Amino acid sequence: MNLFRSEEHIERWLDGRDPGATITVGKLSELAHAWWCDRLPPEWQPRSRELNQAVFDRLGLTGEFWRLA
């Protein structure tokens, strides 16, 4: 993961390479909360692939990069 100041900064860093996926810091914060918010209880169980995919979908993180295999 790399953090950048702007779209222009990303373009300079990429120097013509494919960017993959980019999200804002705000969206990253939403993802972190959605992904990790339920992990503290002792009875916690890992989510299924389908439920993990639902987290991405709910946050609008769609497309090939965000598709779990």
RALINWO-V936982 format. One record per run of one state. SS is the DSSP state (~ for helix, > for strand, _ for the rest). FROM is the first residue (numbers start at 1). LEN is the number of residues. If there is no record, write none. Layout:
ss = [SS & SS]
from = [FROM & FROM]
len = [LEN & LEN]
This chain:
ss = [_ & ~ & _ & ~ & _ & ~ & _ & ~ & _]
from = [1 & 7 & 15 & 25 & 37 & 49 & 59 & 64 & 67]
len = [6 & 8 & 10 & 12 & 12 & 10 & 5 & 3 & 3]
